[in-house]
């Protein structure tokens, strides 16, 4: 089989003329930031996932940080997440001065292990759990919700991989089992705004606080003004220029340019997910007879969004290193990635909390064997088959 004409990264954006036209219209309008497109995007996103409220922000990491702030996490509080995730899922606790705890993963779904979580909850008071829907496979939200009721902690869904996915016929992001859900619109995600994020919630007070925190902690709500004497004129009318900062916030705003792109992309989310699922199905069939490769599973009560397509490889039996495999695939225009290095093994967390290799065995076993292959909406069938043929020819003892 001839070498692929184009380089196939493990993920990339899918932009068409409708997206370009939508963004071009905004560029010709009066507002390119802090205008109507942001609100329009939020309303449509909330409707799509089935949540009451949505707050757009600058990126997925900002979404996690804002969520921690909105739940009043801080010094003396503990936040737990699974160790197989991007560092932001853990770092959000550090941003607010809270302690970060880790749990092991379920070896079949790569999401947080319920048993590991239970063991920690019995021993320690946990104030919040960041539930990562790893690769786009929803975590066991119902069991986590039962534990939330028993042990009294907040749940933040890190749904950055899972937009378009379902858990028990409920869309990820509906917050049926959580306080908040967070999303990222980085170019490798299911939809993109270039950079950008979103938080969904069903709590009105949380929603209002998120809006405030997103923009410096500044508001213009006349009912909440503290400095009455300078907020109003002698006739009792609010001064047109006046605003107040009641709490410390951040500049985590998203632009109208980004929001317009997001709104356009959102119209195609179901199409994008279906295309990703078709790619995953072809991969599953193509690797079925390779006894050195384990393909990802999909539980019967979920719909996998397939942000990532990650295989597990028996490198020991293969007799080749992961680095060797990745280099050969790259030479053949196939991009791969290791997602993720366990966060507890990152130097920052090793030094601060004294974690050691061996504490989370399932996570570390996953890390030792994982490799993410190209998956995105405009990956062509012949390109998928090309990847399968190359991977099977390289990952073979013959």
Buried (B, 14 or more C-beta within 10 A) or exposed (E): EEEBEEEBBBBBBBBEEEBEEBBEEBEEEEEBBEBBBBEBBBEBBBEBBBBBBBBBBBBBBBBBBBBBBBBEBBEEBBBBBBBBBBBBBBBBBBBBEBBBBBBBBBEEBBBBBBEBBBEBBEEEEBBBBBBBBBBBBBBBBEBBBEBBEEBEBBBBBBBBBBBBBBBEEBBBBBBBBBBBBBBBBBBBBBBBBBBBBBBBBBBEEBBBBBBBBBBBBBBEEBEEBEEEEEBBEEEEEEEEEBEBEEEEBBEBBBBBBBBBBBBBBBBBBEEBBEBBBBBBEBBBEBBEEBEBBBBBEBBEEBBBBBBBBBBBBBBEEBEBEBEEBBEBBEEBBBBBBBBBBBBBBBEEBEEEEEBEEEBBEBBBBBBBBBBBBBBBBEBEEEBBBBBBEBBBEBBEEE
